[in-house]
Amino acid sequence: MEVERTPQPAAEAEPRQSPHAIPGKKYGWLSRLRSYLILDLLIWFYTLLLGLLALPGGLFDRSGRRLHWFSRAWSWLIMKTILSPVKVTGLDRIDTSKTHVYAVTHASAMDIPFLYVYLPFQFRIVFKKELLSYPIVGWQLKRSGQVCIDQQKPTNSIAAIRSAVKSLKSGMPLVIFPEGGRTPDGEIKPFLPGAFFLAIKAQVDIVPVALIGTYELLPMDTYHIKCRPLEMRVGDPISTAGLTMRDTEAVSEKVKKAIQDLYYEPSTSSASP
């Protein structure tokens, strides 16, 4: 005799936890109000004020030093406003007097202010063309000599790529986000093909850098800043000496492995905001 069984409802999958979430930490309505009514407004104020102040000087700043100063001032104000203690590890082992390409994880809009404050030297950033449409920020990126890449039409970026290689060879460090954009879930995504073309072309070392906690601080598509400890982990330089374009994929895998090791290593920081 067959017995008809009532189908059981499928168990709902538990929400995936962020890679660096703080166990037991909750961000309720008080956190939201603080973010929406205080922190966000202050950040927009800094952006507008310093962006307008930078306009006159930027028109005549061919070296980008003056605009870099404004970017660092803007970033310093933001990093102080978000009430997040920061720990930096590994940077003291890097000879920052030498030129490197810094390959950095990209999980949040806070990553660029983070880098401007905690990388103690002037550098250029490789950014995607879409950022040029942002008021003030796009103008700042363009006038300060950052490297704009058109991911849809790479041939349109040839002049920018040549300029970046020339800058590297003349001693200007470069920051790249090899994932090509922000991660939507906090996990490291595949690297873009040719992400390390510039480093190989200029024959400079690549430094892997993992920013910890920035995704949990401010994920994509939200304005809720969740004040929490952050960390920048810097790995050992990876040489490109003697390599050619045929080695791009192997270099990419090596750098990705180094970044993953840094990013997924358990945090030892006990700081609290």
C-alpha positions in Angstrom: 0.0 0.0 0.0 1.4 3.4 -0.9 1.0 6.2 1.6 0.7 9.7 0.2 3.2 11.9 1.9 2.7 15.6 2.4 5.7 17.4 0.8 7.8 19.2 3.3 8.7 22.9 2.6 12.3 23.3 1.7 14.5 24.8 4.4 15.4 28.3 3.7 19.1 28.9 3.3 20.7 31.0 6.0 22.0 34.4 4.8 25.6 34.2 3.9 27.8 35.9 6.4 30.2 38.6 5.2 33.9 37.4 5.2 34.9 39.7 7.9 31.7 40.2 9.8 32.1 40.7 13.6 30.2 37.8 15.4 27.3 39.1 17.4 27.6 42.7 16.2 24.3 44.3 15.2 23.7 47.6 13.5 20.2 48.7 14.2 18.2 51.9 13.7 20.5 54.0 15.9 23.4 53.1 13.6 21.3 54.0 10.5 20.3 57.3 11.9 23.9 58.2 12.8 24.9 57.3 9.3 22.1 59.0 7.3 21.8 62.2 9.4 25.5 62.8 10.4 28.2 60.7 8.7 26.8 60.8 5.1 26.0 64.5 5.3 29.5 65.3 6.5 31.1 63.2 3.8 29.1 65.0 1.1 30.0 68.3 2.7 33.7 67.5 2.6 33.4 66.3 -1.1 31.7 69.5 -2.2 33.9 71.9 -0.2 37.3 70.4 -1.0 36.3 69.7 -4.6 35.4 73.4 -5.1 38.6 74.6 -3.3 40.7 72.3 -5.6 39.2 73.7 -8.8 41.4 76.8 -9.2 44.7 75.1 -8.3 43.9 72.0 -10.3 43.7 74.1 -13.5 47.4 74.8 -13.3 48.7 71.7 -11.4 50.4 69.6 -14.1 52.3 67.4 -11.6 49.1 66.5 -9.7 50.8 67.2 -6.3 48.4 69.9 -5.3 45.3 67.8 -6.2 46.9 64.8 -4.4 47.1 66.9 -1.3 43.4 67.8 -1.6 42.6 64.1 -2.1 44.5 63.2 1.0 42.8 66.0 3.1 39.4 64.8 1.9 40.3 61.2 2.7 41.6 62.0 6.1 38.4 63.8 7.0 36.3 60.9 5.9 38.4 58.3 7.7 38.2 60.3 10.9 34.4 60.8 10.4 33.5 57.1 10.1 34.8 56.3 13.6 36.7 53.2 12.5 40.1 52.3 14.1 42.6 51.2 11.4 45.4 48.7 11.7 48.2 48.5 9.1 50.4 45.4 8.8 53.2 44.6 6.4 53.8 48.1 4.9 56.9 48.5 7.0 58.5 45.7 5.0 58.1 47.5 1.7 60.7 49.8 0.3 58.4 52.6 -0.6 61.3 54.6 -2.2 61.0 52.1 -5.0 58.3 52.1 -7.6 55.7 49.4 -7.3 52.3 48.5 -8.7 49.9 48.0 -5.7 47.2 45.5 -6.4 44.3 46.1 -4.0 41.0 44.4 -3.2 38.0 46.5 -4.0 34.9 46.1 -1.9 33.7 49.5 -1.0 33.5 53.2 -1.9 35.7 53.7 1.2 38.7 51.9 -0.4 40.1 55.0 -2.1 40.0 57.3 1.0 41.6 54.4 2.9 44.5 54.2 0.4 45.0 58.0 0.3 45.5 58.1 4.0 47.5 55.0 4.7 49.8 54.8 1.7 52.4 57.4 2.6 53.3 58.6 -0.9 51.9 60.1 -4.0 50.5 57.6 -6.5 48.2 57.3 -9.5 45.1 55.1 -9.6 43.7 53.1 -12.5 40.0 53.7 -12.6 37.2 52.8 -15.0 35.6 55.4 -17.3 32.2 55.3 -15.6 33.6 57.3 -12.6 34.1 60.4 -14.8 30.3 60.9 -14.8 30.4 61.6 -11.0 30.3 65.3 -10.2 33.5 66.7 -8.7 35.0 63.3 -8.2 35.2 62.6 -11.9 36.8 66.0 -12.5 39.3 65.4 -9.7 40.3 62.1 -11.1 40.8 63.5 -14.6 42.7 66.6 -13.5 45.0 64.9 -11.1 46.4 62.6 -13.8 44.8 59.3 -12.8 44.7 56.5 -15.4 41.2 56.1 -17.0 40.5 52.8 -18.6 37.5 52.2 -20.9 36.6 48.5 -20.2 34.1 48.4 -23.0 36.5 49.8 -25.6 40.1 49.0 -24.5 41.5 50.6 -27.7 40.3 54.0 -26.4 42.7 53.6 -23.4 46.0 53.2 -25.3 47.1 56.8 -24.6 46.3 56.4 -20.9 48.2 53.1 -20.7 51.2 54.5 -22.4 51.1 57.4 -19.9 50.9 55.0 -17.0 53.9 52.9 -18.2 55.9 56.1 -18.6 54.9 57.3 -15.1 55.9 53.9 -13.6 59.3 54.0 -15.3 59.8 57.6 -14.0 59.1 56.6 -10.4 55.4 57.2 -9.8 53.7 54.2 -8.0 50.4 52.9 -9.4 47.4 51.5 -7.6 45.1 49.0 -9.5 42.0 47.1 -8.6 42.5 43.9 -10.5 38.9 42.7 -10.0 37.8 45.7 -12.2 35.2 46.9 -9.8 33.6 46.5 -6.3 32.6 43.1 -5.2 28.9 42.7 -4.5 29.3 40.2 -1.7 32.7 40.8 -0.1 34.3 37.8 -1.8 37.4 38.3 -4.1 36.3 38.0 -7.7 38.2 36.9 -10.8 40.9 39.3 -12.0 40.6 41.0 -15.3 42.7 39.7 -18.1 45.8 41.8 -18.5 45.4 43.4 -15.1 49.2 43.3 -14.6 50.1 44.4 -18.1 51.4 47.7 -16.8 53.7 46.1 -14.1 55.2 43.7 -16.6 55.6 46.4 -19.3 57.4 48.7 -16.8 59.3 45.8 -15.1 58.3 46.8 -11.6 57.3 44.6 -8.6 53.6 44.1 -7.7 52.6 44.5 -4.1 49.5 42.6 -3.0 47.2 44.6 -0.6 44.1 43.4 1.2 41.6 45.9 2.7 39.8 44.2 5.6 36.3 45.2 6.7 35.5 47.9 4.1 32.8 45.7 2.5 31.1 45.3 5.9 31.6 49.0 6.6 29.8 50.1 3.4 28.6 47.5 0.9 27.3 48.4 -2.6 23.9 50.1 -3.0 23.7 51.5 0.5 24.5 54.6 2.4 24.5 52.9 5.8 28.0 53.3 7.2 28.6 50.7 9.9 31.4 51.9 12.0 33.8 49.0 12.7 37.6 48.2 12.9 39.4 48.1 9.6 42.8 46.7 8.5 45.2 47.0 5.6 47.4 44.0 5.1 50.4 44.4 2.7 52.2 41.3 1.3 55.6 40.8 0.0 56.4 42.2 -3.5 56.1 39.9 -6.5 58.8 40.4 -9.1 58.1 40.9 -12.8 61.8 41.1 -13.8 62.5 39.4 -17.1 58.8 38.5 -17.6 56.9 39.2 -20.9 53.2 39.5 -21.8 53.0 35.7 -22.1 53.5 35.5 -18.4 50.5 37.7 -17.6 48.2 34.9 -16.6 50.8 33.2 -14.4 51.6 36.5 -12.7 47.9 37.2 -12.2 47.4 33.8 -10.5 50.4 34.3 -8.2 49.2 37.8 -7.1 45.6 36.5 -6.6 46.8 33.7 -4.4 48.9 36.2 -2.3 45.9 38.5 -2.0 43.5 35.7 -1.0 46.0 34.5 1.7 46.0 38.0 3.1 42.3 38.7 2.8 41.0 35.4 4.3 43.5 35.2 7.1 41.6 35.5 10.4 41.9 39.0 12.0 43.9 39.4 15.2 42.6 42.9 15.8 40.6 43.4 19.0 40.0 47.1 18.5 36.5 48.4 18.7 35.0 51.7 17.4 
